[in-house]
Structure formats: C-alpha cells, structure tokens
Amino acid sequence: MSVVELDSTNAEVRAHRRTFAAFERLVLFAAMHVTLVLASLALAFLGHAPVIAALLGLGGTVALIAAFAIAGSQSAP
C-alpha cells in the first residue's frame, strides 16, 4: 500500500464530510423505512389488521420524514 499526498484544502475536506454525513443519513432513513414497510405488511397480512397497518405505515413514514428533516436542519452548519 502506498501513501498518496492529499492536495486538498480544509474546505474541501469539510465539504466531503458533510456530503458523507448526508449520504449516511439517507441510507439510515432508507433502512428504517424498509423496516417500517415490512412491519406494516406483516401486521396487515399475518396479523389480519390492515387498517392499523396502513395507519402505522403512513404515520411512521411521516414521523421518519419529520425526524430526519429536523435532525438534518440541526446538524447543518
């Protein structure tokens, strides 16, 4: 493995870290949303409670979007 010199400024490094953090939040949101959808589907089909599952899915999606929007706005510089 070789060592490569870094020809970037601190501003570029900060911009890269902000981009990486935003991507990390996007992946976390996607994973949590997939889990929520699968739980709602299981409740609807296996638990025979489609109305509750629909409310849980819609309410959970809105809550996830709100939580990530608030968390994203607080972590921005």
N, C-alpha and C positions, 0 to 999 in steps of 0.2 A: 504494500500500500504506500502510495507516495503522498507527500504533503504539498498542497497547492496553496499559493498565497491568495489571499482574499483582497480583491481590488474594489471594495465597495465601502460606501460611507455609512455612518451610523443611521442616517435617514433611510437608506435602502434596507438595512437590517431591521429597523423598526417597522417599515412598511411590510417586509416579508413576514415578520412575526404577527402583525395584525391580520394579514391575509391568512396565515396558517391558523390562527385562533378562530377566525370567522369560518373557515372550512371545517375545523374541528367541531364547532357548534352546529354547523349544518349536518354533519354526519351523525352527531348525537341526536339531533332532532329527528332525523330520518329513522334511526334505530328505535327511538322511543315511539314514534308514530306507527311504525310497522308492528311493534309490540302491542300498542293500543288497538290497532285494527284487528290483529289476530285474536286478542282477548275478547273484543266485541263480537267477532264472528263465532268464537267458541261459545260465548254466552247465548247468542241468538240461535245457533243450530243445535248445540249439545244441551244447553240449559233451557231451551224452549221459552226464551224470554226476548223476543225480537224487539219489542218496544223499548224495554230497558237497555238493550244492547245498542239500539240506534241513538238513544239519548246519551248513553255513556260515550259512544263513538264521536258524536257531534260535540258534546260538551268537553270531552277530553281533547279533541282537536283544537277547539277554541282556546282552552286553557293552555295547551302547549304553545300555540302561536303567541298568546299574550305573554306567557312566562319568558319565552325566548326573545320576544321583542323588548320586554323590559330589561332583561339581563344584558341584551346586546347594546341597548342605549346607555346603560350604566357603565359598561366596560369600555366604551369608546372614549378616546382622548379628547 
